[in-house]
């Protein structure tokens, strides 16, 4: 993506109008729904990391239900093995988020 952005920015600055796309061959992808933006702690930690990273490319869009409240997730990463806890169980509360049990590991959830 970085290479594409670098090339595209250079071409735009140089005044290159680019190649006109055929509108009949174009496809449309709607924005993520609220349900699609919600992470599911029954998924493995690596899946949660990838989903949060993908959803937050253009700004924080990932969300989670923590202790019954929907929160925006700014960042999520693996936080160790956790303990014998159910997925979604809060293991630790922090000033900026929580450590929550995912399907296979604990994850550290930073809220925004």
N, C-alpha and C positions, 0 to 999 in steps of 0.2 A: 504494500500500500504506500509506503514511503517513497518508493521509486516512482510510482504512478503520480503521486502528488507533486513530487519534485519536477518531473517532466511536464506535467500539466500546468503547473505554476509558471515555469519558464516559457512555455509556449504562449500562455495567456499574456504575460508581461510583454512578450515580443509582438503581440497583436495577431497571432495565428488564430483564425476563426475555428480551426478544427474541422472535423468531417461531420457533415450533416447526417443524422441518424434517420433511418426509415421508421416513421411513427407507427406504421402498420405492423412492424416486427418487434416493437417495444413491448415490454411487459411491465406490470405494476405490482409492487408489493406494498400492501397497506402497513401502517405503523403497527407496532406490537400492541396487542390488547392488554388491558390491566391484568388479566389472568396470565398471559404469556410473560409479563414482566415480573411475576411473583416467583421467587425461587422456592423450591420444594426440598426441605431438609432430609427427605427420604432418598434423595439422590446422593451419589458419592461426592466427596469433597472436590475432586478434580472437575467434575461436571459442574458443580456450583461455581467454582472459580472461573471456568470458561464462560458460563452463562452471564455472570456478573460483568466480566470484561467485555463481552460482546454487547450487552445491553447498554453499557456505560460509555461506549465509544464517543458519542456526541454529547455526553452529559449524563448525570445520574438518572437512570430510568429503572434500574433493578430495584425490586422491593422484596421485603420478607415480612412474614407475620411472626413477631417475637412477643411472647407473653400476651397473645391475643390482640396485639396492636400492629397495624401495618406501618412499616418504616421504610424509608428510602435507604438503599445500601450503596455506599460510596466505594467500598472495597471489601473484598473477602479473601482470606487465605487460610491454608491449613494451619492448625494450631496444635498438632500432636495427636496422640492416640485417643485422648479423651478417657472416658471410663464407661462402665456398663450403664449407658443411658439410652433413652429412646430418642430417635431422630426428632429434632426440634426442641429438645429439652435444653434450657439455658443452664450452662455449667458455671459461668462466671459473668457478673455484670461489670462493665467498665464505664468510665466517664464518657467515652465516645462510641460505645457499642456493647457487644456481648461475645462470649465464647459459647457456641451452640453445637450440640452433637448433630453431625450429619449421618448418613447411612454407615460410613466406614471410619470416619475420623471426626475430631472436633474441628470446627472452623471459627476463625475470628472474624466477626462481622463489624465493620465500621459504618455507623450511620452518618447521614449528611443532614 
